[in-house]
Amino acid sequence: MLIAADLVWTGDRFERGLGVETAGGHLRALRPLAPGEIPDRHAALIGPALSDLQVNGSGGVMLNSDPTPEAIAHIVATQRARGTGWVMPTLITCEPERMRRAGKAAASAWGLPGFLGLHLEGPHLNPDRRGTHSAGPMGPLSETTRAVVRDLRAQGIPVMVTLAPEIAGPEAVRELAAMGAVVSGGHSAATAEQTRAALDAGMSCFTHLYNAMPPMTSRGPGILGAAINSDAHAGIIADGHHVSWEMVALALRARPLPDRMFLVSDAMATIGGPDQFELYGEIIRLRDGALVNAAGALAGAHVDLVTSLRNMVTHVGVPLSEAYAMAALVPRDVMGLPRPGLREGQPLAEVLALDAALERLPLE
C-alpha cells in the first residue's frame, strides 16, 4: 500500500511530497512520489506514533491494582493499538510494598517494545491537592522511593517522579535529579518561591498543568504562575474536562520558550476497557465523557493521545505540526530521549497516519 501525506515527520523535520509504502505489518519504504503516481490513500500527516508519559491504566487494567510485568505489557499493547507507540505506565500514590512491586515489574518488562519507563506520581504530594489520590501514604521523600528510583536508573530505565515541592523540599529534588530521574512538580500548593527553589535544585517539569494546583492570582502566582513563566516542560490534559480550551491556549501563548508544552492522557482503565473500574476501593465511573468518583470529582481521564492531538487542533486552534510535536516529540525531549523518526522495516505499531479529520488512518 502506498500512502501519500501532506506532512511527514522524518526524524528531524517535516517534509512534503513524500509517501510511505507498507507491507506485512511494516513500513517498507519512505520516498518521494513519482510524477503522476496515484497513492492508495491520502493522509494529512504521517510520522512516528505518539509518546505518553502519564498512563495510569488501559484495557481494563490499572497499574496500581496490578503492578506486574503482565499488566505493563497489557497497558502498552492497548495504547499501541490506538496510536500511542510508546507509553510510560504511571503508578499513583500507594503504599511502599506496591511501589516496590511496580519497580520490579518495570525492571522485568524493560525491553518490551513500546515500554518507555515508569512514572511515579506520588506519594510525595500535598494532601490538600491530592485529587483522586489517597492521602494516607503521602509524606516526604522515602527510602522506598529512593531505592526504586536508584534500582531502575542503574538499569538505564527512564523514571519520572511527580512530587510537591513544598512537601519534598529542594534537597529531595536534588537527590532524585542526581540519580537521573526527571522530577516533575504536581499535586502541589507550593508558592512561587518554593517552586523556583525546586527548579533551581533540578526539577525540570510540571505534571498536568492547572490540575491539582491552586489558581494563580494577581499577587499570588503560586506553582501555576511559576510553572508557566519557567523554562521547564509542562504536561497538560486536553480532554475538555480537566482544562478549558481557553486556558490551554493561554498557557501555550504565555510560555517563554517553544516546545515546552506536551500532551499527556492521564488515561485510566476505561481506555479500551469497561466504563468503570476500582481505585482505592472506590468505583470510578465514566459519565458524559469524564471519569468521576462517588463525590463527582474528576478521577483521571478517559482520552487517548490521538484524540488529545485532534482536540488541540480543532478546539484550541494549534497548527497540526505543533499539536503533533506536543504528542510525539516533546515528550521525548522531557525524558532526554532521541526524537523518533521513520525507517524502513519499522513495525506499523510505531507509525501513525492521520486523515483529513485527524482520525487514525489504517496503514494496511
ROLUM-34781 format. One record per residue (C-alpha): residue number from 0; x, y, z. Coordinates in steps of 0.001 Angstrom, whole numbers, plus 500000, padded with zeros to 6 digits. Layout:
% ROLUM-34781
  seq       x       y       z
  NUM       X       Y       Z
...
% end
This chain:
% ROLUM-34781
  seq       x       y       z
    0  500000  500000  500000
    1  501207  503485  499117
    2  500037  506357  501338
    3  500788  509955  500428
    4  500810  512660  503098
    5  500645  516436  503315
    6  503172  516357  506169
    7  505700  513650  507032
    8  507922  513794  510109
    9  511097  512032  509017
   10  513090  512340  512222
   11  514445  515876  512234
   12  511908  517907  510227
   13  508553  517888  508481
   14  508664  517245  504726
   15  506109  517440  501938
   16  505657  515415  498770
   17  506526  512101  500394
   18  504712  508811  500659
   19  505177  505604  502596
   20  504864  502057  501358
   21  503627  499456  503838
   22  503538  495680  503646
   23  503411  492786  506116
   24  502906  494945  509164
   25  505977  497075  508487
   26  506986  500290  506779
   27  508633  499131  503576
   28  509778  502465  502162
   29  509640  506224  502665
   30  510133  508021  499366
   31  509130  510956  497149
   32  506083  510406  494999
   33  506782  509967  491308
   34  505123  512383  488857
   35  501580  511191  488159
   36  501783  508439  490790
   37  498410  507741  492388
   38  498549  506632  496035
   39  496147  504158  497567
   40  495322  506562  500400
   41  495992  510143  501377
   42  496931  511320  504889
   43  497151  514740  506455
   44  500156  513590  508476
   45  502391  510560  508790
   46  505014  510200  511486
   47  506176  508036  514351
   48  503434  507036  516763
   49  502868  509177  519852
   50  504582  509060  523262
   51  502582  509334  526503
   52  504359  509958  529814
   53  501269  509525  532010
   54  499124  506404  531537
   55  497611  505060  534738
   56  495849  502178  533026
   57  494235  500888  529843
   58  492257  497909  528624
   59  490527  497335  531950
   60  493831  497267  533879
   61  495242  499792  536364
   62  498928  499615  537258
   63  498021  500372  540879
   64  495700  497365  541021
   65  498095  495042  539205
   66  501751  496137  539462
   67  503111  493269  537334
   68  505041  492899  534064
   69  501906  491408  532515
   70  499875  494499  533396
   71  502546  496770  531920
   72  502506  494719  528705
   73  498709  494885  528526
   74  498598  498660  529079
   75  501288  499220  526455
   76  499604  496931  523905
   77  496233  498629  524409
   78  497746  502047  523814
   79  499801  500930  520805
   80  496588  499747  519152
   81  495326  503356  519487
   82  498245  505255  518006
   83  500438  505744  521082
   84  503558  503799  520252
   85  505495  504492  523446
   86  503993  504501  526914
   87  505149  505384  530420
   88  502815  503473  532784
   89  502088  505529  535865
   90  501816  504405  539469
   91  499848  506839  541574
   92  500161  507255  545344
   93  500323  503911  547116
   94  501937  502070  549991
   95  505671  501138  549872
   96  505209  497456  549068
   97  503117  498208  545988
   98  505739  500701  544813
   99  508460  498090  545214
  100  506386  495607  543212
  101  505877  498158  540447
  102  509616  498842  540339
  103  510384  495136  539985
  104  507694  494803  537318
  105  509212  497682  535349
  106  512642  496069  535531
  107  511220  492736  534318
  108  509290  494396  531473
  109  512185  496552  530307
  110  512914  495891  526633
  111  509258  495381  525783
  112  508536  497308  522558
  113  506680  500491  523434
  114  507538  500470  527164
  115  509134  503843  527836
  116  509794  503694  531594
  117  507974  504246  534889
  118  506226  507345  536199
  119  505837  507526  539981
  120  503090  510084  540616
  121  503360  510320  544382
  122  503323  509610  547231
  123  505290  512803  547981
  124  502362  515099  547245
  125  500350  517695  549137
  126  497264  516033  550692
  127  495338  519265  550188
  128  495886  518897  546430
  129  495627  515130  546204
  130  492796  514935  543661
  131  491775  511294  543434
  132  494977  510100  545166
  133  494857  508583  548643
  134  496216  510925  551315
  135  497239  508104  553657
  136  500662  507241  552170
  137  501653  510844  551433
  138  504744  512358  553013
  139  508353  513448  552417
  140  510750  511527  550204
  141  511008  507952  551480
  142  513679  505277  551412
  143  511340  503200  549261
  144  511192  505859  546555
  145  514947  506317  546740
  146  515539  502583  546345
  147  513077  502113  543480
  148  514438  505089  541535
  149  518042  504085  542201
  150  517473  500499  541053
  151  515640  501456  537865
  152  518114  504141  536894
  153  521002  501733  537478
  154  519451  499600  534722
  155  519065  502574  532403
  156  515275  502678  532763
  157  513750  506179  532458
  158  511905  507348  535564
  159  509703  510354  536208
  160  508778  511318  539767
  161  505925  513717  540424
  162  506182  515451  543800
  163  505016  518581  545572
  164  507995  520931  546075
  165  506697  522152  549446
  166  506402  518560  550731
  167  509597  517056  549337
  168  511894  520074  549608
  169  514819  521129  547381
  170  517229  518529  548764
  171  514931  515674  547740
  172  514593  517185  544281
  173  518364  517487  544014
  174  518848  513890  545161
  175  516375  512418  542662
  176  517700  514536  539813
  177  521238  513380  540619
  178  520044  509786  540186
  179  518867  510691  536690
  180  515145  510828  537411
  181  513038  513523  535762
  182  511470  515411  538668
  183  508084  516969  537958
  184  506074  519291  540191
  185  502436  518465  540731
  186  499594  517913  543198
  187  501020  520918  544971
  188  500141  524202  546645
  189  503734  525458  546536
  190  504404  529164  546471
  191  506208  530635  543510
  192  509310  530922  545706
  193  509160  527244  546703
  194  508633  526288  543069
  195  511611  528308  541897
  196  513773  526721  544606
  197  512779  523287  543297
  198  513563  524349  539729
  199  516985  525559  540867
  200  517507  522168  542553
  201  516815  520219  539351
  202  513057  519963  538878
  203  512531  520188  535122
  204  508856  519505  534517
  205  505305  520042  535762
  206  502570  517413  535904
  207  499164  518098  534265
  208  499369  521882  534359
  209  496451  523586  536160
  210  495085  520365  537650
  211  495746  519730  541363
  212  497237  523234  541596
  213  495666  526326  543200
  214  494581  529045  540777
  215  497016  531935  540448
  216  496018  535450  541448
  217  497408  538924  540784
  218  499550  538787  543919
  219  499824  535037  544327
  220  501256  533311  541239
  221  501924  530096  543145
  222  503180  526965  541441
  223  500969  527554  538406
  224  502291  531030  537660
  225  505860  529937  538339
  226  505414  526941  536025
  227  504034  528978  533137
  228  506817  531563  533475
  229  509574  528950  533713
  230  511674  527276  531032
  231  510604  523839  532308
  232  508444  521403  530399
  233  504803  521036  531384
  234  502283  518338  530567
  235  498625  519171  530026
  236  495440  517115  529664
  237  493456  518119  526573
  238  490179  516278  527097
  239  487888  519289  527501
  240  487089  518338  531097
  241  490311  518941  533032
  242  491206  522319  531494
  243  489081  524677  529408
  244  490273  525241  525870
  245  490777  528945  526596
  246  493125  528165  529477
  247  495059  525648  527395
  248  495549  528325  524747
  249  496540  530884  527372
  250  499290  528641  528761
  251  500629  527911  525288
  252  500874  531600  524408
  253  502406  532539  527765
  254  505330  530113  527810
  255  508659  531915  527289
  256  510217  529181  525131
  257  508777  526990  522358
  258  508468  523198  522646
  259  507928  523254  526397
  260  504310  522045  526440
  261  503390  518428  525845
  262  500241  516347  525943
  263  499508  513604  528442
  264  496393  511467  528513
  265  496281  510640  532249
  266  494398  507625  530879
  267  492661  505162  533142
  268  491494  501564  532700
  269  488434  502610  530681
  270  490532  503255  527557
  271  489936  500051  525630
  272  488106  498627  528645
  273  484823  498733  530571
  274  483245  502032  531606
  275  484152  501691  535283
  276  486978  500422  537476
  277  488027  500281  541104
  278  490650  502532  542688
  279  491391  502671  546424
  280  488325  500513  546981
  281  486055  503046  545251
  282  484274  502639  541913
  283  485256  505239  539318
  284  482651  505634  536567
  285  482596  507143  533100
  286  479939  509866  532959
  287  479434  512158  529958
  288  482980  511536  528771
  289  484597  512224  532155
  290  485738  509840  534882
  291  484317  510726  538284
  292  484390  509260  541775
  293  481458  508955  544152
  294  481790  512622  545106
  295  481590  513669  541453
  296  485240  514791  541328
  297  487434  514074  538312
  298  489422  510863  538701
  299  491841  510582  535818
  300  490897  510936  532162
  301  489094  508923  529516
  302  491075  510064  526499
  303  493947  508882  524329
  304  496699  510973  522783
  305  495343  510859  519228
  306  492093  512376  520487
  307  494083  514889  522533
  308  496082  515888  519457
  309  492858  516359  517469
  310  491396  518441  520306
  311  494384  520769  520208
  312  493811  521460  516513
  313  490021  521633  516487
  314  489335  523294  519858
  315  492488  525261  520643
  316  493469  526206  517093
  317  497010  524850  517260
  318  498630  524033  513886
  319  498761  520303  513171
  320  502564  520256  513163
  321  502678  521845  516630
  322  499997  519554  518063
  323  501851  516531  516693
  324  505090  517733  518285
  325  503305  518066  521640
  326  502190  514441  521450
  327  505117  512740  519736
  328  508318  514762  520024
  329  508366  516989  523094
  330  507616  514059  525473
  331  510882  512510  524309
  332  512690  515793  524991
  333  511292  515751  528535
  334  512899  512383  529223
  335  516152  513189  527420
  336  515442  510594  524729
  337  516087  510940  520983
  338  513153  512126  518926
  339  511739  509235  516884
  340  511844  509007  513103
  341  510599  506767  510325
  342  512754  503953  508941
  343  512440  501030  506594
  344  511322  497873  508371
  345  509696  499776  511238
  346  506676  497992  512786
  347  503443  499771  511923
  348  502601  499905  515645
  349  505243  502632  515737
  350  503822  504614  512812
  351  500831  506970  512867
  352  498821  508239  509917
  353  496022  510773  510353
  354  493365  511550  507768
  355  491875  514959  506989
  356  489598  514700  510047
  357  492652  513806  512175
  358  491330  510313  512758
  359  493710  507365  512567
  360  494145  506133  509004
  361  494713  502370  508550
  362  498204  501665  507256
  363  497339  498349  505637
% end
